[in-house]
Amino acid sequence: MTSADGQSEQLTEGKTGEHDDPAMTPVQKMGEVIADRVERWMPNPFLFAILLTYVAAIAAFISEGSGPVEIAQSWYGGFWNLLQFSMQMVLILVTANVVAYHPKVRAGILFLVKLPKNGRQAVVLVGVASMLTGWVSWGLGLIFGAILVREMGKFAETTGIKIHYPLLAVAGYMGMSLTWGWGLSSSAGLLQASENNALMQLGFVDRVIPATEWVFHPYPLTLTALSIIYGSLILYLLCPPAKNCREISCYVDVSSDKEIGMKEALLDSSAQTLADKIDNSLLLGGIIAVTGLLLFISVFLTEGLGALDLNVLNFGFFMIGMVLYLSPTKYQKEFYDAVMGSSGVILLFPFYAGIIGIMTGTGLVDSMTESLLSIATVDNFPVIAWITGGVLNLFVPSAGGEWAIIGGPMMEVGAELGIPYGQIIDSYAVGDAHTNLLNPFWAIPLLAISGLRARDMFGYAITVMILLVPFIAIVLYLLPY
């Protein structure tokens, strides 16, 4: 080879290298830059909770002048304060998980994964599916979205569709980080829809606030529709060029993946003992399941949509799952497996309750809430409520736990300004949902199913959170109730 030939080959390789480096839009560059930083520095969810505990303690020490002993006692005093609510939240997650893993639901998932023709369509489809199912139930949206993420990633790998798997996971998390607070399982809404709830007992509100004011109302329905459109646009614009996509195989070994669905077949009828036949009796399981489902429906027929609360929602998902499986043994097996998937949430709830203890016991939360609500006016109240919910959610990623702390003062200030109760709840709810894109607490089940670490996907999650800020601020400020 001559020198000239060598130089020519080098020039050709250089040009090829330039062409191999795809041009990226500013939004794509933003996503990759933030993802790179987060992947290097973000801790796991449990350590994240521990670090936030220290942050809350330091803030209480500086802002409130609380001493170490007072802070430690406040932390201990709050550690178990969310037991009832955490059980309700875990049940939402587990019962929705059981429904999402049923073969009939899985058949719908497999139908959906075959619809997209390219990576961008796949990411948007997962995002829309997550946001719609999240509106029905945050637990269903989270699990359905997670399963859809994994199945879409596997299908894309086998068909040659280039999908950036971390961004796909964020798309599956969109219901939990945008639409759920305006939906049927809104924690603040369901709590206020319950008779003799805490805020009524404390005198902050004088009546039950039915679902017709915070979910089945033009205001939250419009917010939901607009957010699905804007969220889909963000996901579409964030999709990196095909050459920059990291597929599911970069993170997960799917070669041994089992089929999603029933994990335990019924024994051959000839080999069943009497006990086996009782355990797997479709009749015994079916009677109680259908009875429960009819009772669930009758609640709404007699009391209307305003009857929806946390216990009614959980009862409904219990019975829907039992109707789908019928066999008590199969339902029990799926339920046990679903509990394993929620173990991270169970572990972290007491630690976040401890953070609530620090914030309430030292007066830190009162200072935060008062400073934010003090600048609220008739025009900007929804925006202030969103910011308040978002800030508190960083320390307490439990909408019900947050609402127990700030719901009273927020409703009181809102009522003084003439803000409708439903608008107060909806404005706060989006703040709680929005910063789920920063705190990985509720992503734990999705991470377990998708096979990712928090640091793998949260760079794009944080990018989405930033890009949502102007949209949420404008729509909350301008949209009338």
Secondary structure, 3 states (H helix, E strand, C coil): CCHHHHHHHHHHHHHHHHHHCCCCCHHHHHHHHHHHHHHHHCCCHHHHHHHHHHHHHHHHHHHHCCCHHHHHHHHHHHCCCCHHHHHHHHHHHHHHHHHHCCHHHHHHHHHHHCCCCCHHHHHHHHHHHHHHHHHHCHHHHHHHHHHHHHHHHHHHHHHCCCCCHHHHHHHHCHHHHHHHHHCCCCHHHHHHCCCCCHHHHCCCCCCCCCHHHHCCCHHHHHHHHHHHHHHHHHHHHHCCCHHHCCCHHHCCCCCCCCCCCCCCCCCCHHHCCHHHHHHCCHHHHHHHHHHHHHHHHHHHHHHCHHHCCHHHHHHHHHHHHHHHHCCHHHHHHHHHHHHHHCHHHHHHHHHHHHHHHHHHHCCHHHHHHHHHHCCCCCCCHHHHHHHHHHHHHHHCCCHHHHHHHHHHHHHHHHHHHCCCHHHHHHHHHHHHHHHHHCCCHHHHHHHHHHCCCHHHHHHHHHHHHHHHHHHHHHHHHHCCC
